[in-house]
Amino acid sequence: MAETDPKTMQDITLVVETLLQQMQDKFQIMSDQIIGRNILLTWRQFLNFDDMSSRIDDLEKNIADLMTQAGVEELDAENKIPTAQKS
């Protein structure tokens, strides 16, 4: 087996180290971008939660209004009987 020139080995080692560092840098950039997107997604979900909460409140109010218009009162929590029928 022929011996490799030390200068050539140093050059190859330098090239490999440079490539590995470039790969590490690219992976770090991609990782930062993914984490940044996840943070933005989390904030968007949180903001949508507030909107959803508002929609649920509106829905509950509309249901209560419809029940009132239909002549139905809220159910008693203990007996599950409409309060209008209680004696």
Solvent accessible surface area in square Angstrom, and as a share of the most:
residue,aa,sasa,rsa
1,M,240,1.07
2,A,95,0.73
3,E,170,0.76
4,T,76,0.44
5,D,79,0.41
6,P,97,0.61
7,K,124,0.53
8,T,58,0.34
9,M,99,0.44
10,Q,121,0.54
11,D,64,0.33
12,I,88,0.45
13,T,65,0.38
14,L,114,0.57
15,V,86,0.50
16,V,73,0.42
17,E,100,0.45
18,T,62,0.36
19,L,95,0.47
20,L,106,0.53
21,Q,101,0.45
22,Q,90,0.40
23,M,101,0.45
24,Q,103,0.46
25,D,65,0.33
26,K,133,0.56
27,F,121,0.51
28,Q,91,0.40
29,I,99,0.50
30,M,98,0.44
31,S,44,0.29
32,D,76,0.39
33,Q,92,0.41
34,I,96,0.49
35,I,96,0.49
36,G,30,0.29
37,R,161,0.59
38,N,82,0.42
39,I,95,0.48
40,L,99,0.49
41,L,92,0.46
42,T,84,0.49
43,W,146,0.51
44,R,147,0.54
45,Q,107,0.48
46,F,109,0.45
47,L,107,0.53
48,N,97,0.50
49,F,131,0.54
50,D,73,0.38
51,D,69,0.36
52,M,102,0.45
53,S,44,0.28
54,S,58,0.37
55,R,147,0.53
56,I,86,0.43
57,D,83,0.43
58,D,80,0.41
59,L,103,0.51
60,E,106,0.47
61,K,126,0.54
62,N,80,0.41
63,I,84,0.43
64,A,47,0.36
65,D,58,0.30
66,L,114,0.57
67,M,59,0.26
68,T,103,0.60
69,Q,145,0.65
70,A,75,0.58
71,G,61,0.59
72,V,70,0.40
73,E,91,0.41
74,E,133,0.60
75,L,100,0.50
76,D,33,0.17
77,A,84,0.65
78,E,155,0.70
79,N,75,0.39
80,K,138,0.58
81,I,73,0.37
82,P,39,0.25
83,T,57,0.33
84,A,73,0.57
85,Q,134,0.60
86,K,95,0.40
87,S,162,1.05
